[in-house]
Structures are given as structure tokens and as C-alpha cells.
């Protein structure tokens, strides 16, 4: 070791100064790098930043996605995801480690929007938001249909034309919203919430024409999906063309392949209804005529069996006269019988009458003034006034002498 080398070693670095020099060297040499790898050891602290390890089959490096960047990602970062992106190289001086700070990131091999779509679809499916138990019945004969879509363009024109032709009596309401761009998601959710608060609509159609995955981003949002599921009004999703599927399609109560198809699905065909009503009316009239004819024939049959009311009255009058005569004869017989029984009993009563005894020469004696009938001499005293009742007339006398044991001569 020569003299210059010894002098260089004598000016030793501190840990901090060495780390600061390395930090300056790395960050200035590699301000931005394109890098790819697999995400592992993902951490989501309450700060909203994402911390993870980016690795390949031989090495690994720490990485960070700050909250401001992660909020604008179109997909959800998960362990095992292969990504590529642009990151700044940074050294964390307290630990003397270097790390990647990502400014941009997207899935490797799959577009961010497609991955976000698949991730959200899988998550909502696990929650059961696609299950049939959440599906509401679309009314057959709606009175008011609300269409949430752009107020301009072919979509709303086609829907109005078809509904007006098929079911002109329905009230058709257009709720204008943006269907593309940063404000579309908020517009769609606000419109659906407003319709539910008002509660006048029988069915809601959410519609727009076809487009790329970027164009349909608002219809693949979690916020709109949950608004559709929470809606008390049945929702028909009519987004894109027949081959386009969105998250809104999966959570809606009915998915229409096109906006025009949605207009047909929610409205009956008036001409078919009129024809059906006429068939029902003809059938009902036919059945009523048949029933009337049957009743008329039955009435005629019963009338043939029914006697003339006058003849019936005459029969009952004759029967009444006969019953009256029989009743009179019966009553006369009973009166005669009662008279005979009364006469016989009167004879017996007269025979037992005290007046009949008087007619045979007997008399009745009563004391005066109390009019007690005298049956014993002990009931009288000398000089007492008495009344003697004869068959004809009465005697007023006095007691001169009482004989307790006189001779009976009759």
C-alpha cells in the first residue's frame, strides 16, 4: 500500500456519510427505472400506503406505492401478481436499505382495467351479490319506466321509439347522466339513489351503447354495483352490445343484451294485449250466453212441471173448507160430550147439596148473632136466640129448654 492510499484510508467514512453518499449516487444515477417482478409480503397499513416486496426467481427488493398513486390504480394490488411499472430508486438512510417507490404500475400480460374487472367480479360474487335471491321481479305492466342514460345519441332514441310503439300508455322518463368519463360513476349512482328516494318508478333501465373497457369503466365500478343491489326498484342493465358484459349486468335484476332489447323486455306489446283481451272477452261472452241458455232451458223445464197457481189455490181452498167442517163437527161432539158429563155431575152435586136435605124435611139451626151451625146442645144456652133454616123460609126463635138426651123420632 503506497503513501496516497494510506492517506485516503485515514479519512474514514461515518455510517451516515457513507449512506448519504450512496443515496445520492443511486438516486442521481437511477432517477427512474422500468422494472418488473412478482408482488409478495403485501402490507396495507392505516396510512393508505402499500408496502411489499418485488421479487423474481433470484432476488428481491422492497417497494412502496404511496396512497396518492394507489388511489388511481385501475386494479387491486395482490400477492402473487406479476406487474411492471416505473419507479424511483430511493435509499432509506435510517436502515441503510434501498427501495423502489412506484409512480406507475400495471399488471403484466393483462390490462389494468380487465384485471380490475375480474378482481371485482370475483369479490362481489363471493359476497353473493350476483345470487338470484337478490333479483327482483320485473313488472309485466309497468306504469312508469325511468331510463338512466345519456340524453343524446342513438340509445335513448331507440328506447323511446320501441317503448312508444309497443306500450304507448306507459309514462317514460329520461334521467340524463354522463355515461363515460370521470363523472359518469357519480352521475349514475346519484340518479339511481334519486329514483329510489322518490319511489315513483316501476322499473329502471340503465343504458348506454357499446365501447371499449375504458369507455365502460363507470359500469364496472363497485359503487354502482352496490347501488344497483340496494335499489328497491327493479333495475335492467342494458350496457354495450350483446357480447359486452359489465359488473352492472351481473348485479342487475335483468340483463338485456342491448338497449333496444331492454325496451322490449320491460314492455308488453299493446297489440298482443288488445288481442288477448278480445279473446278473453269473446270467451267470457260465449260462456255467459251458454250459461243463460242452460238456465233458460231449466226454467222452461221447471215451468212445465209447475201447476197453475189458480188450480193450486182452489185445491187449498177446498181442503180448507173441508178442514173447517171437520173442525166444527169435532167441536160440536166435544160440546155435547162435555154437557152430558156436566149434567151427570150436577145431579150428583145436587144430591149432596144441603138444600136437597132441607127438601126432605130437615132444617139447619144457627146461633145468633154469630151464625154458627149448631150440631150439639152444648153449643147453646137457655134464652139464646137461634135461626132455623127450612126448605122454604127461615124461623127466628129462642131456646126455652135444653134436653141433652131426648128421644129421636123421625
C-alpha positions as CSV (number, residue, x, y, z in Angstrom):
1,X,0.0,0.0,0.0
2,X,1.5,3.3,-1.1
3,X,1.5,6.6,0.8
4,X,-1.5,8.1,-1.1
5,X,-3.6,5.0,-0.4
6,X,-2.7,5.2,3.3
7,X,-3.7,8.9,3.4
8,X,-7.1,8.0,1.7
9,X,-7.9,5.3,4.2
10,X,-7.0,7.6,7.1
11,X,-10.1,9.8,6.2
12,X,-12.7,7.1,7.2
13,X,-16.5,7.4,6.4
14,X,-19.1,7.5,9.1
15,X,-22.1,5.2,8.5
16,X,-24.3,8.2,7.9
17,X,-21.9,9.9,5.5
18,X,-21.4,6.7,3.6
19,X,-25.2,6.1,3.4
20,X,-25.8,9.6,2.3
21,X,-23.2,9.3,-0.5
22,X,-24.7,6.0,-1.6
23,X,-28.2,7.6,-1.5
24,X,-27.0,10.5,-3.7
25,X,-25.2,8.2,-6.1
26,X,-28.1,5.8,-6.5
27,X,-30.9,8.3,-6.8
28,X,-29.0,10.5,-9.2
29,X,-27.8,7.6,-11.3
30,X,-31.2,5.8,-11.4
31,X,-33.9,8.6,-11.1
32,X,-36.5,6.3,-12.8
33,X,-36.3,2.7,-13.7
34,X,-38.6,0.4,-15.6
35,X,-38.9,-2.8,-13.6
36,X,-41.0,-5.9,-13.4
37,X,-41.5,-8.7,-10.9
38,X,-43.9,-10.5,-8.6
39,X,-45.5,-8.9,-5.6
40,X,-45.2,-10.6,-2.2
41,X,-45.4,-9.7,1.5
42,X,-48.0,-7.1,0.8
43,X,-48.9,-4.8,3.7
44,X,-51.8,-2.3,3.9
45,X,-51.3,0.0,7.0
46,X,-53.9,2.5,8.0
47,X,-51.9,5.3,6.3
48,X,-53.2,4.0,2.9
49,X,-49.7,3.4,1.5
50,X,-48.9,-0.1,0.2
51,X,-45.7,-1.8,1.2
52,X,-44.5,-5.0,-0.5
53,X,-41.5,-7.0,-1.8
54,X,-40.9,-7.2,-5.5
55,X,-39.1,-10.3,-6.5
56,X,-38.0,-12.7,-9.2
57,X,-36.5,-16.2,-9.0
58,X,-33.1,-14.9,-7.8
59,X,-33.5,-11.5,-6.0
60,X,-35.9,-9.3,-4.2
61,X,-36.3,-5.6,-3.3
62,X,-38.5,-3.5,-1.0
63,X,-41.1,-1.4,-2.7
64,X,-43.7,1.3,-1.9
65,X,-46.8,2.6,-3.6
66,X,-48.0,5.8,-1.8
67,X,-51.7,6.5,-1.2
68,X,-52.0,9.1,-3.9
69,X,-50.8,6.7,-6.6
70,X,-52.7,3.7,-5.3
71,X,-56.0,5.5,-5.3
72,X,-55.7,6.0,-9.1
73,X,-54.8,2.4,-9.9
74,X,-57.4,0.6,-12.0
75,X,-56.8,-2.7,-10.4
76,X,-56.2,-4.1,-6.9
77,X,-52.6,-5.0,-5.9
78,X,-52.5,-8.5,-4.5
79,X,-49.8,-11.0,-3.5
80,X,-48.6,-13.2,-6.4
81,X,-49.5,-10.5,-9.0
82,X,-46.9,-10.1,-11.8
83,X,-46.5,-6.4,-12.6
84,X,-44.3,-4.0,-14.5
85,X,-44.0,-0.3,-13.9
86,X,-41.9,2.8,-13.4
87,X,-40.3,3.5,-10.0
88,X,-37.8,5.9,-8.4
89,X,-34.8,4.3,-6.6
90,X,-34.5,5.6,-3.0
91,X,-32.4,4.8,0.0
92,X,-33.9,4.7,3.4
93,X,-31.0,6.2,5.4
94,X,-32.0,5.1,8.9
95,X,-31.7,1.5,7.9
96,X,-29.2,1.8,5.0
97,X,-31.6,0.0,2.6
98,X,-32.7,0.9,-0.8
99,X,-36.3,0.6,-2.1
100,X,-38.4,1.2,-5.1
101,X,-41.1,4.0,-5.0
102,X,-43.6,3.3,-7.8
103,X,-45.1,6.1,-9.8
104,X,-46.9,3.9,-12.3
105,X,-47.8,0.2,-12.3
106,X,-49.9,-2.1,-14.3
107,X,-50.4,-5.9,-14.4
108,X,-48.1,-7.8,-16.6
109,X,-49.8,-9.6,-19.5
110,X,-53.3,-8.3,-18.7
111,X,-54.7,-4.8,-18.9
112,X,-55.3,-3.0,-15.6
113,X,-59.0,-2.4,-16.4
114,X,-59.5,-6.1,-17.3
115,X,-57.8,-7.2,-14.2
116,X,-59.8,-4.8,-12.1
117,X,-62.9,-6.1,-13.7
118,X,-62.0,-9.7,-12.9
119,X,-61.0,-8.9,-9.4
120,X,-64.2,-7.0,-8.6
121,X,-66.3,-9.6,-10.3
122,X,-64.7,-12.4,-8.2
123,X,-65.0,-10.4,-4.9
124,X,-68.7,-9.4,-5.4
125,X,-69.5,-13.0,-6.5
126,X,-68.0,-14.3,-3.2
127,X,-70.2,-11.8,-1.3
128,X,-73.3,-13.2,-3.1
129,X,-74.2,-10.0,-4.9
130,X,-74.9,-12.0,-8.1
131,X,-77.2,-14.5,-6.4
132,X,-80.8,-15.0,-7.5
133,X,-82.0,-14.1,-4.0
134,X,-81.1,-10.5,-4.7
135,X,-83.0,-10.4,-8.0
136,X,-86.3,-8.5,-8.1
137,X,-89.2,-9.4,-10.4
138,X,-89.6,-7.1,-13.4
139,X,-93.3,-6.0,-13.5
140,X,-95.3,-7.2,-16.6
141,X,-97.3,-4.0,-16.9
142,X,-95.3,-1.0,-15.7
143,X,-96.9,2.4,-15.3
144,X,-93.7,4.4,-15.2
145,X,-90.3,3.5,-16.7
146,X,-87.2,5.5,-15.9
147,X,-84.2,5.4,-18.3
148,X,-80.9,6.4,-16.9
149,X,-78.7,7.2,-19.8
150,X,-77.2,10.0,-21.9
151,X,-79.9,12.3,-23.2
152,X,-78.3,12.4,-26.6
153,X,-77.4,9.7,-29.1
154,X,-79.0,6.7,-30.7
155,X,-79.5,4.7,-27.4
156,X,-82.2,6.9,-25.9
157,X,-83.8,7.4,-29.4
158,X,-84.1,3.7,-29.9
159,X,-85.6,3.1,-26.4
160,X,-88.2,5.9,-26.8
161,X,-89.2,4.6,-30.3
162,X,-89.6,1.0,-29.2
163,X,-91.4,1.7,-26.0
164,X,-93.8,4.2,-27.6
165,X,-94.6,1.7,-30.3
166,X,-95.0,-1.3,-28.0
167,X,-96.7,0.2,-25.0
168,X,-97.7,3.9,-25.7
169,X,-99.7,4.2,-22.4
170,X,-96.7,3.9,-20.2
171,X,-95.0,7.0,-18.6
172,X,-91.5,7.2,-20.0
173,X,-88.9,9.3,-18.0
174,X,-85.4,10.0,-19.1
175,X,-82.9,10.7,-16.3
176,X,-79.9,12.3,-18.1
177,X,-76.4,11.3,-16.9
178,X,-72.9,11.1,-18.2
179,X,-72.1,7.5,-19.3
180,X,-68.4,8.0,-19.8
181,X,-65.6,9.8,-18.1
182,X,-64.6,10.7,-14.6
183,X,-68.1,12.0,-13.6
184,X,-70.1,9.0,-15.0
185,X,-69.9,6.8,-12.0
186,X,-71.1,9.6,-9.6
187,X,-73.9,10.6,-12.1
188,X,-75.2,7.0,-12.4
189,X,-75.2,6.4,-8.6
190,X,-76.9,9.7,-7.9
191,X,-79.6,9.1,-10.5
192,X,-80.4,5.7,-9.1
193,X,-80.4,7.0,-5.5
194,X,-82.8,9.8,-6.5
195,X,-85.2,7.4,-8.2
196,X,-85.3,5.2,-5.1
197,X,-85.9,8.2,-2.8
198,X,-88.7,9.4,-5.0
199,X,-90.3,5.9,-5.3
200,X,-92.5,6.6,-8.4
201,X,-90.8,4.3,-10.9
202,X,-91.8,0.7,-11.5
203,X,-88.6,-0.2,-13.3
204,X,-85.3,1.5,-14.2
205,X,-83.2,0.9,-17.3
206,X,-79.5,1.8,-17.1
207,X,-78.3,2.0,-20.7
208,X,-75.5,3.1,-23.0
209,X,-74.1,1.9,-26.3
210,X,-71.0,-0.3,-26.7
211,X,-67.5,0.8,-26.2
212,X,-64.0,-0.2,-25.0
213,X,-63.3,-1.4,-21.5
214,X,-62.2,2.2,-20.7
215,X,-65.5,3.6,-22.1
216,X,-67.5,1.2,-19.9
217,X,-65.4,1.8,-16.7
218,X,-68.2,3.5,-14.8
219,X,-70.5,0.4,-15.3
220,X,-67.7,-1.8,-13.8
221,X,-67.4,0.2,-10.6
222,X,-68.1,-1.2,-7.2
223,X,-70.1,1.8,-6.1
224,X,-72.6,1.4,-8.9
225,X,-72.8,-2.3,-8.3
226,X,-73.8,-1.8,-4.7
227,X,-76.3,1.0,-5.6
228,X,-78.0,-1.4,-8.0
229,X,-78.2,-4.2,-5.4
230,X,-79.5,-1.8,-2.8
231,X,-82.2,-0.4,-5.2
232,X,-85.8,-1.2,-4.2
233,X,-86.8,-0.6,-7.8
234,X,-86.0,-3.4,-10.3
235,X,-83.1,-2.5,-12.5
236,X,-82.5,-3.6,-16.0
237,X,-78.9,-3.3,-17.3
238,X,-78.6,-2.6,-21.0
239,X,-74.9,-1.6,-21.4
240,X,-73.0,-2.2,-24.6
241,X,-73.6,-4.7,-27.3
242,X,-74.7,-8.4,-26.9
243,X,-71.2,-9.6,-26.3
244,X,-70.2,-6.9,-23.7
245,X,-70.6,-7.8,-20.1
246,X,-70.2,-5.4,-17.2
247,X,-70.4,-5.7,-13.4
248,X,-73.7,-3.8,-13.7
249,X,-75.0,-6.7,-15.8
250,X,-74.2,-9.2,-13.1
251,X,-75.8,-7.4,-10.2
252,X,-78.9,-6.1,-12.0
253,X,-82.2,-7.8,-11.8
254,X,-82.3,-8.4,-15.5
255,X,-79.5,-8.1,-18.1
256,X,-80.6,-7.0,-21.6
257,X,-78.1,-7.8,-24.5
258,X,-78.8,-4.3,-26.0
259,X,-80.7,-1.1,-25.1
260,X,-83.3,-1.9,-27.7
261,X,-83.8,-5.4,-26.2
262,X,-84.2,-3.8,-22.8
263,X,-87.1,-1.6,-24.2
264,X,-88.8,-4.8,-25.5
265,X,-88.2,-6.8,-22.3
266,X,-89.8,-4.2,-19.9
267,X,-92.9,-3.5,-22.0
268,X,-95.7,-5.8,-23.3
269,X,-96.8,-5.4,-26.9
270,X,-100.0,-3.4,-26.9
271,X,-101.5,-5.2,-30.0
272,X,-100.9,-8.5,-28.3
273,X,-102.6,-7.3,-25.1
274,X,-105.6,-6.0,-27.1
275,X,-105.9,-9.3,-28.9
276,X,-105.6,-11.2,-25.6
277,X,-108.3,-9.0,-24.0
278,X,-110.6,-9.5,-27.0
279,X,-110.1,-13.3,-26.9
280,X,-110.9,-13.2,-23.1
281,X,-113.9,-11.1,-23.8
282,X,-115.2,-13.3,-26.5
283,X,-114.6,-16.4,-24.4
284,X,-116.4,-14.8,-21.4
285,X,-119.4,-13.7,-23.6
286,X,-119.6,-17.2,-25.1
287,X,-119.6,-18.8,-21.6
288,X,-122.2,-16.4,-20.3
289,X,-124.5,-17.0,-23.3
290,X,-124.1,-20.7,-22.8
291,X,-125.0,-20.4,-19.1
292,X,-128.0,-18.2,-19.8
293,X,-129.3,-20.8,-22.4
294,X,-128.8,-23.6,-19.9
295,X,-130.7,-21.6,-17.2
296,X,-133.5,-20.7,-19.7
297,X,-133.9,-24.4,-20.6
298,X,-134.0,-25.4,-17.0
299,X,-136.6,-22.7,-16.2
300,X,-138.8,-23.9,-19.1
301,X,-138.4,-27.5,-17.8
302,X,-139.4,-26.5,-14.3
303,X,-142.3,-24.4,-15.6
304,X,-143.7,-27.5,-17.4
305,X,-143.7,-29.3,-14.1
306,X,-145.3,-26.4,-12.1
307,X,-149.1,-26.4,-11.6
308,X,-151.3,-23.4,-12.4
309,X,-151.3,-21.3,-9.3
310,X,-155.1,-20.8,-9.5
311,X,-155.7,-24.5,-9.5
312,X,-153.4,-24.8,-6.6
313,X,-155.4,-22.1,-4.7
314,X,-158.7,-23.8,-5.5
315,X,-157.3,-27.1,-4.1
316,X,-156.2,-25.5,-0.9
317,X,-159.5,-23.6,-0.6
318,X,-161.5,-26.9,-0.9
319,X,-159.1,-28.5,1.6
320,X,-159.6,-25.6,4.0
321,X,-163.4,-25.8,3.8
322,X,-163.3,-29.5,4.5
323,X,-161.0,-29.0,7.5
324,X,-163.3,-26.2,8.8
325,X,-166.3,-28.5,8.6
326,X,-164.4,-31.3,10.2
327,X,-163.3,-29.0,13.0
328,X,-166.9,-27.7,13.6
329,X,-168.2,-31.3,13.8
330,X,-165.4,-32.3,16.2
331,X,-166.1,-29.2,18.4
332,X,-169.9,-30.0,18.4
333,X,-169.2,-33.5,19.5
334,X,-166.9,-32.4,22.3
335,X,-169.5,-29.8,23.5
336,X,-172.3,-32.4,23.6
337,X,-170.0,-34.8,25.5
338,X,-169.0,-32.1,27.9
339,X,-172.7,-31.2,28.5
340,X,-173.5,-34.8,29.2
341,X,-170.7,-35.1,31.7
342,X,-171.7,-31.8,33.4
343,X,-175.3,-32.9,33.8
344,X,-174.4,-36.2,35.4
345,X,-172.1,-34.4,37.8
346,X,-174.7,-31.7,38.6
347,X,-177.1,-34.5,39.6
348,X,-174.5,-35.9,41.9
349,X,-173.8,-32.4,43.3
350,X,-177.5,-31.7,43.9
351,X,-177.8,-35.0,45.7
352,X,-175.1,-33.9,48.1
353,X,-176.4,-30.3,48.4
354,X,-177.7,-29.3,51.9
355,X,-180.7,-27.7,50.2
356,X,-181.7,-31.1,48.9
357,X,-181.6,-32.4,52.5
358,X,-183.9,-29.5,53.6
359,X,-186.4,-30.6,50.9
360,X,-186.6,-33.9,52.6
361,X,-187.9,-32.2,55.8
362,X,-184.7,-31.4,57.6
363,X,-183.6,-28.0,58.8
364,X,-180.4,-26.2,59.7
365,X,-180.1,-24.3,63.1
366,X,-177.6,-21.5,63.6
367,X,-176.9,-19.5,66.7
368,X,-177.3,-15.8,66.6
369,X,-175.7,-13.4,66.2
370,X,-172.6,-15.4,65.2
371,X,-174.5,-17.7,62.8
372,X,-172.7,-20.8,63.9
373,X,-174.3,-24.0,62.8
374,X,-175.5,-25.9,65.9
375,X,-174.8,-29.7,66.0
376,X,-174.6,-30.1,69.8
377,X,-176.9,-28.8,72.6
378,X,-173.8,-27.9,74.5
379,X,-173.3,-25.1,71.9
380,X,-176.5,-23.3,73.2
381,X,-177.9,-21.9,76.4
382,X,-181.4,-21.2,77.6
383,X,-182.9,-18.0,76.2
384,X,-180.3,-17.8,73.4
385,X,-181.7,-16.6,70.0
386,X,-181.4,-19.0,67.1
387,X,-182.2,-19.1,63.4
388,X,-183.9,-22.2,61.9
389,X,-183.4,-22.6,58.1
390,X,-186.1,-24.6,56.3
391,X,-186.6,-25.7,52.7
392,X,-188.8,-22.7,52.3
393,X,-188.1,-19.8,54.6
394,X,-186.5,-19.2,58.0
395,X,-187.6,-19.0,61.6
396,X,-186.3,-16.6,64.3
397,X,-186.8,-18.3,67.7
398,X,-185.4,-18.6,71.3
399,X,-184.3,-21.6,73.4
400,X,-186.7,-22.3,76.2
401,X,-185.3,-25.7,77.4
402,X,-182.2,-27.8,76.6
403,X,-182.5,-31.6,76.7
404,X,-179.2,-33.4,76.3
405,X,-180.7,-36.9,75.9
406,X,-184.1,-36.5,74.2
407,X,-185.9,-39.2,72.2
408,X,-185.3,-39.3,68.5
409,X,-188.5,-39.7,66.5
410,X,-188.5,-39.3,62.7
